[in-house]
Amino acid sequence: LLLAKIEQLEAKLQEQNSIQQQLDATSKLISTLQRRLDETQSTLQARDALVGNLQQKLSQSESQFRQAQDNLAKQVTQNVQLNRNVYILSGYPSCRDAPDQTGPQKLRVGSQTVQGYCEQDDYGGGWLVIQRRSSGGLGAESFNRSWADYRNGFGSLDGDHWWGLEKVHLLTKGHVHELLVEVTDGFWGIQWAKWNRFQLGSEMKRYEIVLLEGCSGNGTCYGLEKGEPFNTFDRSSSESCEEMVREGGWWLKSFCRR
């Protein structure tokens, strides 16, 4: 009987030892998990601090960027106003730079400041009118003018006028321009032709057309030719088109230069 009790006690002791081992293992696992949890929390706290720092820097950067944008916008506005003031004083480089309002504008041509009529409504705007000629009538501007008149310009910008060959030469001398010719009559209506590249020579070259390329439109592209000099009644390259010259100065075609 005593031996049986001893064996029973040993069995219980072994059971308790097994339970204690399990408790020790569980406690060790809990300690390991707690340590990992603490490490994870520490890592998360560090990341939260880093995110907070980055958010603060991002907020500062956004604020600085908005401030830079505002400063740039103010600078651009000031520059635009400064350019506008400069243009008002010295003239616009071209009608494309002038206000979107058809009418006379102050333009810069070479070293001169001159008045020119800007067409801002038709053909996309930005056109300088170098000639406006009506069908005539009482009080109409005469285009049977001398070489000097065509060189310097004549007429009223708001009505019939010729802007001036010298100004056209100086304007196209700096860079190539487009040329648009529009003719209106009662039978054909509005006929127009546009050249993409146009340049006029100096007075020494009789203001000849030195560049004329890329014609389009619903009218004829043969009204002008490269190499044509300008002609007036007092300075013509030929007498074969005298009547045409007396109707007004123009670039005579080859058959009038024979």
Backbone as a ProteinNet text record, in pm:
[ID]
protein_1_A
[PRIMARY]
LLLAKIEQLEAKLQEQNSIQQQLDATSKLISTLQRRLDETQSTLQARDALVGNLQQKLSQSESQFRQAQDNLAKQVTQNVQLNRNVYILSGYPSCRDAPDQTGPQKLRVGSQTVQGYCEQDDYGGGWLVIQRRSSGGLGAESFNRSWADYRNGFGSLDGDHWWGLEKVHLLTKGHVHELLVEVTDGFWGIQWAKWNRFQLGSEMKRYEIVLLEGCSGNGTCYGLEKGEPFNTFDRSSSESCEEMVREGGWWLKSFCRR
[TERTIARY]
82.6	0	86.5	191.1	283	350.8	386.9	452.4	357.9	234	135.2	120.1	118.7	106.7	229.3	344.4	467.9	463.3	420.9	411.6	309.9	201.5	98.9	155	229.8	290.5	393.2	469.9	568.6	499.6	388	312.7	262.2	209.8	162	276.6	390.8	507.5	552.2	552.8	589.8	489.9	362.9	259.3	280	310.6	335.5	459.4	562.4	683.7	652.8	569.1	531.4	453.7	362.2	283.8	374.8	470.6	563.5	648.2	690.6	767.8	684.8	557.2	468.9	449.2	432.8	417.8	543.2	659.1	785.4	798.1	761.9	769.9	673.1	552.2	451.5	497.5	554.3	605	717.8	803.7	913.6	859.9	757.2	696.9	630.6	561.4	496.5	600.8	712	819.7	876.4	894	945.6	847.6	718.7	616.8	607.3	618.9	613.3	730.8	849.5	968.1	950.5	896.9	873.8	767.9	664.8	561.4	619.9	705.9	770.6	858.1	931	1015.8	930.8	818.2	729.1	670.5	627.2	573.9	679.5	801.9	911.2	936.5	932.8	951.8	839.3	714.9	600.2	608.4	650.6	665.5	771.1	881.5	987.1	936.2	859.1	803.8	700.9	618.6	521.6	592.5	701.8	779	837.3	886.9	943.5	836.4	718.7	607.8	565.1	557.8	521.4	621.9	749.1	854.8	845.6	822	808.8	685.8	574.7	454.1	477.5	551.5	583.5	669.2	770.4	855.6	776.4	684.7	602	513	455.6	371.4	452.2	574.9	661.5	697.9	726.9	762.3	644.4	523.8	404.9	382.4	403.3	388.7	491.6	616.4	721.3	692.4	638.9	606.5	494.9	390.7	281.9	332.3	422.6	479.5	561.2	639.4	718.6	627.3	516.6	420	361.5	323.9	267.9	369.7	494.8	599.6	623.7	623.5	643.9	529.4	406	289.7	296.5	337.2	351.4	460.4	572.5	682.4	640.5	566.6	518.1	424.5	333.8	241.1	316.6	418	499.1	573.5	628.6	701.1	607.6	486.9	388.9	352.4	329.7	295.7	412.8	535.4	653.8	667.9	649.2	656.4	548.1	428.6	319.2	354	412.6	451.5	560.6	656.8	762.9	703.7	608.8	544.9	467.1	399.5	321.8	413.9	532.7	626.6	701.7	752.5	840.1	773.9	655.2	586	593.6	491.3	487.1	575.6	639.8	723.7	644.7	518	433.4	288.9	197.4	54.9	14.1	90	59	83.6	170.9	199.5	109.7	38.1	-47.6	-179.1	-255.7	-386.2	-478.9	-571	-663	-777.1	-741.2	-839.9	-796.3	-880.2	-847	-840.3	-734	-718.4	-571.9	-543.8	-405.4	-334.5	-208.9	-126.6	14.3	81	219.2	309.3	392.1	477	623.6	708.2	852.6	908.2	964.4	1022.5	1166.5	1260.8	1400.5	1423.6	1477.4	1499	1389.6	1285	1178.5	1052.4	974.5	841.1	741.2	656.4	564	424.1	327.3	188.8	156.9	83.9	40.2	-98.9	-171.7	-308.5	-305.8	-349.9	-350.2	-489.7	-497.2	-622.3	-622.9	-711	-713.8	-838.1	-925.6	-1051.2	-1050.3	-995.2	-1000.6	-871.4	-884.5	-769.6	-685	-749.8	-678.8	-615.2	-623.1	-567.3	-415.9	-361.8	-216.9	-161.3	-246.9	-202.1	-181.4	-73	-46.8	-93.4	-180	-232.1	-130.5	-69.2	26.9	-39.3	-158.5	-235	-383.8	-460.4	-605.3	-648.2	-714.9	-752.7	-896.8	-982.3	-1123.1	-1142.3	-1266.9	-1296.5	-1294.2	-1266.4	-1259.5	-1384	-1408.2	-1521.6	-1475.1	-1571.9	-1541.5	-1461.1	-1349.1	-1264.9	-1177	-1175.9	-1094.3	-946	-864.3	-719.6	-665.8	-582.1	-519.6	-397.4	-388.8	-273.9	-177.7	-205.7	-112.9	-9.5	83.5	176.4	319.9	407.7	549.4	619.7	742.3	826.4	845.8	869.8	892.3	770.3	650.8	529	515.3	542.3	531.8	642.3	755.9	863.9	827.4	772.9	747.1	608.2	513.5	376.4	287.5	157.9	62.3	-76.8	-168.7	-306.6	-331.4	-453.8	-495.9	-509.6	-455	-459.2	-601.6	-693.8	-833.1	-905.9	-843.7	-905.4	-806.9	-817.1	-723.2	-582.6	-486.5	-349.7	-250.8	-126.6	-11.9	86.9	126.2	204	345.6	407.7	542.9	639.3	704.3	795.3	914.5	967.2	1084.5	1050.1	933.5	891.7	869.8	810.8	791.2	926.5	1021.5	1156.2	1219.7	1215	1275.9	1205	1074	997.1	1032.7	1042.3	1069.8	1219.1	1301.7	1446.6	1490.9	1429.3	1469.7	1436.3	1315.8	1275.8	1163.9	1145.9	1050.6	907.5	823.9	683.2	593.3	466	364.1	307.8	253.4	189.7	51.7	-48	-185.8	-239.5	-292.2	-353.3	-500.1	-587.3	-731.7	-789.2	-865.2	-928.5	-1077.9	-1159.3	-1304.8	-1364.4	-1449.6	-1524.4	-1666.2	-1751.7	-1892.8	-1921.1	-1831.7	-1857.1	-1798.2	-1669.9	-1601.5	-1613.3	-1655.3	-1660.5	-1521.4	-1493.9	-1364.2	-1268	-1158.5	-1051.4	-926.5	-862.3	-743.9	-636.1	-513.6	-397.7	-298.7	-244.2	-150.7	-20.1	91	224.5	285.5	343.3	398.5	531.4	602.7	734.8	745.4	764.5	770.1	876.1	958.8	1063.4	1086	1106.3	1122.1	1263.3	1323	1457.1	1460.2	1579.6	1598.6	1568.3	1577.1	1552.8	1658.6	1781.9	1886.3	1847.5	1766	1717.1	1577.6	1539.2	1407.8	1295.3	1319.2	1219.6	1164	1252.4	1207	1169.1	1083.9	1044	1157.7	1229.4	1345.2	1308.2	1190.8	1145.6	994.4	943.1	798.6	772.2	723.6	706	579.4	527.3	417.7	285.4	228.5	102.8	-17.1	-123.6	-250.2	-363.1	-486.4	-601.5	-698.9	-803.9	-902.3	-881.5	-778.8	-746.8	-622.5	-577	-459.5	-331.7	-238.4	-106.9	-5.5	-52.8	38.7	36.7	-24.7	-29.3	103.6	190.1	321.9	426.7	549.1	659.1	784	862.6	991.6	1081.4	1152.5	1242.2	1178.4	1049.4	982.9	1021.9	1066.1	1092.7	963.5	962.1	845.6	855.3	741.1	737.4	635.7	672.2	580.1	592.8	506.2	508.4	639.1	706.8	831.2	955.1	936.9	1050.2	1002.1	1003.5	953.8	1064.4	1062.5	1163.9	1128.9	1010	969.1	857.8	848.3	740.1	623.8	635.4	532.7	405.5	412.4	293.3	270.9	287.8	278	140.5	34.8	-99.7	-122.7	-69.3	-84.4	-15.3	102.3	176.5	100.3	33.4	-39.4	-164.5	-204.1	-314.8	-267.3	-138.9	-83.1	41.3	133.1	256.2	230.4	311.7	296	418.6	426	532.4	487.5	543.4	499.5	549	465.9	503.4	601.4	654	762.7	724.9	597.4	561.3	561.8	564.5	571.5	714.5	810.3	949.2	1031.2	964.6	1038.3	1083.1
-120.4	0	126.1	121.5	236.9	259.4	150.4	161.5	221.9	187.2	241.3	391.2	436	578.7	654.7	591.2	656.9	673.5	571.5	578.5	684.8	691.5	792	932.6	951.5	1082.5	1117.8	1020.2	1045	1084	1018.9	1052.7	1196.1	1234.9	1372	1471.9	1430.4	1519.3	1538.5	1430	1439.8	1528.2	1511.9	1592.9	1740.1	1766.6	1905.4	1961.5	1876.6	1920.7	1953.4	1868.9	1893.2	2023.5	2043.8	2168.7	2289.1	2272	2382.6	2414	2308.5	2329.6	2404.3	2363.3	2431.4	2577.7	2599.4	2736.8	2818.5	2755.9	2826.7	2860.5	2764.1	2788.1	2897.6	2890.8	2993.6	3130.5	3133.6	3260.4	3315.1	3224.5	3267.1	3320	3249.9	3295.4	3431.4	3445.1	3574.4	3684.9	3654.2	3753.9	3791.9	3687.2	3713.8	3799.6	3762.8	3840	3982.5	3996.4	4129	4214.4	4149	4221.6	4266.8	4173.1	4209.3	4319	4309.1	4412.7	4548	4545.7	4671.2	4726.9	4636.4	4680.6	4737.2	4667.6	4715.5	4851.7	4866.1	4995	5104.2	5068.7	5166.4	5206.4	5103.8	5132.3	5219.5	5186	5265.3	5408.1	5423.7	5558.5	5637.8	5568.9	5636	5674.3	5581.7	5612.5	5724.1	5720.7	5829.4	5963.7	5961.8	6085.6	6129.9	6031.4	6063.6	6116.8	6050	6096.3	6236.5	6258.8	6392.1	6497.1	6460.7	6552.3	6580.1	6472.1	6488.6	6571.2	6547.8	6626.1	6773.3	6798.7	6936.9	7001.6	6925.3	6977.9	6997.1	6900.5	6912.7	7035.1	7056.7	7174.7	7302.8	7303.2	7419.7	7439.1	7326.1	7334.2	7384.5	7335.1	7381.2	7529.6	7571.7	7714.1	7797.2	7748.2	7818.8	7818.9	7704.3	7695.3	7792.6	7798.3	7893.4	8036.8	8062.2	8196.6	8229	8128.9	8149.2	8170.5	8093.9	8112.5	8252.8	8296.5	8431.4	8536.8	8517.7	8613.6	8613.9	8491.4	8481.2	8546.2	8520.5	8581.3	8733.6	8783.9	8928.5	8982.6	8906	8949.1	8949.6	8843.4	8836.9	8953.4	8979.6	9092	9223.4	9239.3	9361.4	9372	9256.5	9257.2	9288.5	9227.6	9255.2	9402.7	9456.2	9597.7	9684.6	9641.9	9716.5	9713.1	9591.7	9580.8	9664.2	9661.4	9740.5	9888.9	9930.9	10071.7	10105.9	10010.7	10032.6	10041	9949.1	9949.7	10079.1	10123.7	10246.9	10363.6	10363.3	10472.4	10458	10337.3	10319.4	10247.6	10189.8	10121.9	9970.7	9903.5	9756.6	9701.9	9586	9526.8	9490.3	9453	9417	9426.7	9411.8	9415.2	9293	9185.2	9067.7	9096	9189.2	9225.3	9337.9	9401.6	9514.3	9463.9	9551.3	9510.9	9456.5	9368.6	9304.9	9399	9511.4	9610.7	9671.3	9656.3	9708.5	9860.6	9913.7	10058	10097.6	10227.4	10275.1	10238.2	10197.5	10164.7	10220.2	10244.8	10290.7	10168.4	10167.4	10052.8	10093.7	9996.5	10018.5	9959.9	10043.9	10000.6	10049.7	9955.6	9996.3	10079.5	10196.8	10287.6	10392.2	10376.9	10476.4	10424.7	10517.8	10489.2	10553	10470.8	10519.6	10468.9	10528.8	10485.1	10387.8	10283.1	10187	10137.5	10095	10047.2	9895.5	9846.6	9703.1	9645	9542.7	9470.1	9348.1	9351.9	9246.1	9157.3	9181.2	9106.8	9000.1	9030	8938.1	8857.6	8738.8	8650.6	8619.8	8610	8574.2	8690.3	8811.5	8928.3	8935.7	9044.8	9063.4	9115.9	9172.4	9220.3	9371.5	9414.6	9556.6	9593.8	9692.5	9735.7	9830.4	9787.6	9874.6	9950.7	9906.5	9983.1	9955.6	10063.2	10053.3	10149.9	10095	10177.2	10145.6	10246.4	10228.3	10247	10237.4	10247.1	10389.7	10481.7	10620.5	10697.7	10806.3	10890.6	11027.3	11112.1	11248.1	11249.8	11316.8	11327.5	11207.4	11110.5	10990.9	11024.4	10950.7	10970.6	10933.2	11020.5	10991.9	10903.6	10797.4	10707.9	10729.7	10831.2	10869.5	10962.9	10901.9	10978.9	10950.9	11036.2	11027.7	10916.8	10891.8	10793.2	10831.1	10959.1	11005.5	10979.3	11000.8	10975.9	10828.4	10742.9	10599.7	10552.1	10616.3	10580.8	10617.9	10737.3	10788.4	10754.2	10731.6	10702.8	10825.4	10800.7	10910.7	10861.3	10956.8	10924.7	10919.2	10879.7	10869.6	10723.2	10686.7	10546.9	10495.1	10581.6	10539	10527.4	10573.6	10566.6	10513.5	10565.5	10524.5	10573.2	10483.8	10525.1	10423.8	10469.5	10383.7	10404.9	10296.2	10308.6	10359.2	10321	10367.8	10253.7	10257.3	10149.6	10135.9	10247.8	10241.8	10172.4	10201.7	10137.6	9987.7	9950.4	9808	9737.7	9803.9	9746.5	9725.4	9826.9	9816.1	9710.8	9700.9	9603.8	9461.3	9435.4	9298.5	9267.1	9369.3	9348.6	9263.5	9286.2	9214.4	9067.1	9034.3	8894.5	8885.6	8766	8743.9	8761.1	8821.5	8842.6	8769.3	8764	8717.8	8838.4	8812.9	8918.1	8870.1	8953.4	8921.6	9032.9	8994.4	9090.7	9054.2	9150.3	9129.2	9230.6	9180	9264.9	9234.2	9339.1	9322.9	9395.4	9324.5	9390	9334.3	9400.4	9363.3	9230.7	9182.1	9058.6	8936.4	8944.9	8830.7	8826.1	8935.7	8940	8961.3	8897.1	8911.8	8805	8848.4	8759.4	8790.6	8685.6	8710.2	8605.9	8649.2	8560.6	8592.5	8488.2	8506.5	8433.3	8504.8	8445.3	8428.4	8312.2	8282.4	8352.1	8387.7	8449.5	8568.4	8686.2	8809.4	8900.6	8955.5	9048.3	9149.2	9274	9382.7	9438.3	9464.2	9519	9667.5	9723.6	9864.2	9953.5	10085	10179.4	10164.3	10128	10107	9995.2	9901.2	9792.9	9822.9	9950.1	9995.1	9921.7	9891.4	9823.3	9699.3	9625.3	9504.5	9396	9305.1	9191.9	9090.2	9077.4	8987.6	8848.2	8834.6	8703.2	8697.5	8593.1	8575.2	8426	8358.7	8213.3	8170.2	8053.7	7987.6	8058.4	8063.1	8134.4	8041	8095.8	8024.6	8126.7	8079.5	8168.9	8133.7	8215.7	8190.8	8280.8	8365.2	8451.4	8403.4	8482.8	8444	8466.1	8375.2	8388.6	8445.6	8492.2	8541.5	8693.4	8759.8	8905.2	8969.3	8895.3	8945.8	8841.6	8888.9	8798.9	8842.3	8745.1	8774	8844.7	8947.1	9021.7	9142.7	9164.7	9280.9	9408.1	9512.5	9641.6	9722.4	9818.7	9906.5	10015.6	10057.9	10157.8	10266	10388.2	10501.5	10577.7	10675.3	10746.2	10821.3	10862.5	10937.1	10850	10721.6	10630.6	10490.4	10465.4	10338.5	10267.5	10135.2	10057	10035.4	10078.3	10058.5	10156.1	10189.9	10275.6	10195.1	10062.9	9980.7	9972.3	10006.5	10002.1	10138.1	10242.7	10377.9	10405.2	10358.8	10383.5	10312.2	10191.6	10117.3	10190.1	10244.9	10316.8	10440.4	10507.6	10629	10600	10475.5	10439.5	10421.2	10425.9	10412.6	10327.3	10356.3	10278.6	10134	10045	9901.9	9826.6	9697.5	9611.5	9554.5	9607.2	9567.3	9427.8	9354.8	9220.4	9225.1	9109.6	9100.8	9157.6	9143.6	9192.2	9343.9	9411.5	9557.2	9607	9516.6	9558.4	9535.9	9502.4	9475.7	9605.5
0	0	0	81.6	86.9	-47.5	-110.8	-242.6	-345.3	-335	-429.7	-410.8	-284.5	-258.4	-308.4	-289.2	-337.3	-488.5	-556.2	-703.3	-745.3	-666.3	-698.2	-679.9	-572.1	-547.8	-655.6	-697	-803	-933.9	-958.9	-1081.5	-1076.1	-957.5	-943.4	-955.2	-895.7	-904.3	-1048.4	-1122.9	-1265	-1341.3	-1303.7	-1369.7	-1337.9	-1209.1	-1170.2	-1240.1	-1251.8	-1322.8	-1468.8	-1529.1	-1669.5	-1682.9	-1587.5	-1590.1	-1569.3	-1475.5	-1449	-1571.7	-1641.6	-1764.7	-1870	-1879.2	-1974	-1934.8	-1801.2	-1753.7	-1781.8	-1758.3	-1786.5	-1935.2	-2020.8	-2165.9	-2208.5	-2150.1	-2182.3	-2135.3	-2013.8	-1960.3	-2047.5	-2091.8	-2179.5	-2311.7	-2364.3	-2490.6	-2474.5	-2358.6	-2331.6	-2320.3	-2254.8	-2241.7	-2379	-2461.7	-2597.3	-2676.7	-2668.1	-2740.2	-2686.3	-2553.5	-2493.8	-2540.4	-2546.4	-2593.3	-2738.6	-2819.6	-2959.9	-2972.3	-2886.9	-2887.9	-2850.2	-2747	-2705.8	-2818.8	-2884.9	-2996.3	-3109.8	-3137.8	-3244.4	-3209.1	-3083.3	-3040	-3048.6	-3011.3	-3019.8	-3165.1	-3254.2	-3397.1	-3451.1	-3410	-3455.1	-3403.5	-3278.8	-3223.5	-3300	-3333.7	-3410.6	-3549.4	-3610.1	-3742	-3734.2	-3627.7	-3610	-3596.5	-3520.4	-3504.7	-3638.2	-3716.7	-3847.8	-3941.8	-3941	-4025.5	-3985.1	-3854.1	-3806.7	-3850.5	-3842.4	-3885.7	-4035.3	-4113.2	-4258.3	-4293.6	-4222.2	-4247.1	-4216.4	-4109.1	-4074.6	-4182.9	-4229.4	-4336	-4464.9	-4494	-4613.6	-4605.4	-4487.7	-4468.5	-4487.4	-4433.1	-4451.1	-4598	-4666	-4808.6	-4890.8	-4859.3	-4930.9	-4907.5	-4784.4	-4753.3	-4829.5	-4831.5	-4905.7	-5055.4	-5105.9	-5248.4	-5284.6	-5199.1	-5224.7	-5219.5	-5125.2	-5116	-5240.3	-5286.7	-5409	-5529	-5535.1	-5643.5	-5640.6	-5521.9	-5508.3	-5550.2	-5505.4	-5542.3	-5692.6	-5752.1	-5896.3	-5971.9	-5925.2	-5990.8	-5982.1	-5865.3	-5850.1	-5942.2	-5951	-6037.2	-6182.9	-6223.4	-6361.7	-6389.9	-6295.4	-6312.1	-6323.6	-6238.6	-6244.4	-6377.1	-6423.1	-6550.6	-6666.4	-6662	-6767.8	-6768.1	-6648.7	-6639.6	-6684.5	-6645.9	-6688.1	-6839.6	-6898.6	-7044.8	-7110.4	-7049.4	-7105.8	-7102.3	-6989.4	-6978.5	-7079.4	-7096	-7194.5	-7334.3	-7364	-7495.3	-7517.7	-7411.5	-7424.8	-7457.5	-7395.9	-7418.7	-7550.6	-7577.5	-7693.8	-7810.1	-7789	-7897.6	-7886.1	-7937.7	-7937.2	-8049.1	-8025.9	-8131.6	-8256	-8238.1	-8351.6	-8307.3	-8403.3	-8369.7	-8288.4	-8297.4	-8215	-8067.1	-8038.1	-7899.4	-7849.9	-7941.1	-7906.5	-7846	-7780.7	-7726	-7834.4	-7792.4	-7886.9	-7923.9	-7975.9	-8016.9	-8149.6	-8250.5	-8382.7	-8380.1	-8438.1	-8444	-8442.4	-8443.5	-8442.6	-8312	-8325.1	-8209.1	-8230.6	-8119.5	-8125.9	-8142.6	-8248.1	-8280	-8281.8	-8252.2	-8254.5	-8382.8	-8467	-8594.3	-8598.6	-8588.1	-8581.7	-8456.8	-8473.3	-8360.7	-8350.7	-8432.2	-8437.3	-8368.5	-8317.5	-8266.6	-8361.5	-8422.1	-8524.4	-8493.1	-8559.1	-8548.4	-8661.8	-8628.3	-8728.7	-8694.8	-8796.7	-8775.9	-8760.7	-8644.2	-8615.6	-8636.2	-8719.6	-8741.7	-8649.6	-8549.1	-8448.1	-8457.3	-8553.9	-8561.9	-8670.7	-8786.1	-8899.7	-8913	-8970.7	-9001.2	-8877.5	-8764.2	-8641.9	-8568.2	-8623.9	-8557	-8567.3	-8515.8	-8516.1	-8646.5	-8733.3	-8864.4	-8862.8	-8924.5	-8946.1	-9085.9	-9095.3	-9225.3	-9288.9	-9399	-9467	-9581.2	-9624.8	-9723.3	-9705	-9703.4	-9713.8	-9823.9	-9924	-10038.6	-10076.4	-10068.4	-10103.1	-10253	-10296	-10439.5	-10490.4	-10403.6	-10447.7	-10408.6	-10477.4	-10445.1	-10399.6	-10370.2	-10331	-10201.3	-10204.8	-10086.4	-10061	-10153.6	-10134.5	-10147	-10078.6	-10082.7	-10220.3	-10276.7	-10406.1	-10385.3	-10466.1	-10459.1	-10575.4	-10658.4	-10764.3	-10701.9	-10627	-10545.6	-10588.3	-10540	-10576.2	-10498.7	-10542.1	-10474.1	-10327.7	-10301.9	-10164.9	-10077.5	-10133.4	-10056.2	-10020.9	-10119	-10091.8	-9997.8	-10003.2	-9911.4	-9768.2	-9748.8	-9614.7	-9562.3	-9654.7	-9613.9	-9627.2	-9642.6	-9655.9	-9617.7	-9603.6	-9570.7	-9420.9	-9385.6	-9246.5	-9207.2	-9092.3	-9049.9	-9034.7	-8999.4	-8983.3	-9116.5	-9224.2	-9356	-9458.4	-9581.1	-9685.7	-9650.1	-9665.1	-9634	-9690.4	-9698.7	-9729.4	-9616.6	-9549.8	-9427	-9451.1	-9561.9	-9591.4	-9617.5	-9733.3	-9772.4	-9678.1	-9633.7	-9546.1	-9414.6	-9362.2	-9237.3	-9258	-9372.4	-9401.1	-9413.3	-9478.9	-9491.8	-9355.1	-9269.5	-9137	-9052.3	-9069	-8991.7	-9030.7	-9160.5	-9207.3	-9209.6	-9191.1	-9192.4	-9074.2	-8957.8	-8837.9	-8842.9	-8887.3	-8902.3	-9005.2	-9056.6	-9165.3	-9114.5	-9197	-9164.7	-9263.9	-9230.5	-9323.9	-9398.4	-9516.7	-9595.1	-9636.1	-9612.8	-9650.1	-9738.8	-9854.5	-9947.2	-9961.3	-9933.9	-9946	-10044.3	-10140.7	-10242	-10241.6	-10239.5	-10239.1	-10359	-10433.5	-10541.3	-10543.1	-10621.2	-10623.5	-10690.1	-10774.7	-10849	-10778.3	-10743	-10683.6	-10531.4	-10472.7	-10326.8	-10268.6	-10158.8	-10091.7	-10141.6	-10199.7	-10244.1	-10160.7	-10112.3	-10030.5	-10058.4	-10037.7	-10053.1	-9941.4	-9882.1	-9770.5	-9799.7	-9782.6	-9796.7	-9657.3	-9632.4	-9500	-9473.2	-9578.6	-9562.3	-9657.3	-9599.6	-9678.5	-9619.8	-9710.2	-9667.2	-9778.5	-9737	-9833.3	-9825.4	-9942.4	-9948.4	-9915.5	-9917	-9882.8	-10002.8	-9979.2	-10088.2	-10196.8	-10159	-10259.1	-10355.6	-10308.2	-10393.8	-10447.8	-10439.5	-10488.2	-10415.6	-10289	-10206	-10274.7	-10338.4	-10407.1	-10306.5	-10349.7	-10266.8	-10269.7	-10159.6	-10155.9	-10106.6	-10044.9	-9998.9	-10007.6	-10072	-10087.9	-10109.4	-10005.5	-10012.9	-9939.3	-9980.2	-9908.4	-9918.6	-10039	-10059.9	-10041.9	-9982.9	-9969.2	-9970.8	-9981.1	-9981.8	-10091.5	-10106.9	-10212.1	-10333.2	-10327.7	-10441	-10512.7	-10607.3	-10685.2	-10606.3	-10624.7	-10562	-10660.5	-10773.8	-10876.9	-10887.5	-10789.6	-10794.1	-10761	-10692.8	-10655.5	-10689.3	-10711.8	-10743.5	-10668	-10627.9	-10566.1	-10667	-10621.3	-10708.5	-10772.8	-10749.1	-10808.5	-10734.3	-10805.9	-10742.9	-10735.1	-10646.5	-10635.8	-10741.8	-10793.4	-10900.1	-10868.4	-10900.7	-10895.7	-11027.1	-11046.6	-11175	-11196.9	-11087.6	-11103.7	-11085	-11061.2	-11053	-11090.5	-11219.9	-11271	-11347	-11341.5	-11411.5	-11557.6	-11599.4	-11738.5	-11772.7	-11900.7	-11946.7	-12003.6	-12006.6	-12070.4	-11987.3	-11859.3	-11774.4	-11709	-11787.2	-11733.9	-11674.7	-11743.3	-11693.8	-11560.9	-11548.8	-11423.5	-11309.4	-11337	-11234.7	-11190.2	-11283.8	-11249.3	-11166.3	-11158.1	-11069.8	-10926	-10907.1	-10772.9	-10774.8	-10684.1	-10678.4	-10640.3	-10696.8	-10665.6	-10716.4	-10681.6	-10731.7	-10865.8	-10973.9	-11107.3	-11141	-11211	-11251.5	-11367.8	-11402.2	-11499.4	-11635	-11676.4	-11810	-11816.1	-11700.8	-11698.6	-11682.6	-11679.2	-11661.5	-11787.7	-11896.5	-12019.9	-12084.6
[MASK]
++++++++++++++++++++++++++++++++++++++++++++++++++++++++++++++++++++++++++++++++++++++++++++++++++++++++++++++++++++++++++++++++++++++++++++++++++++++++++++++++++++++++++++++++++++++++++++++++++++++++++++++++++++++++++++++++++++++++++++++++++++++++++++++++++

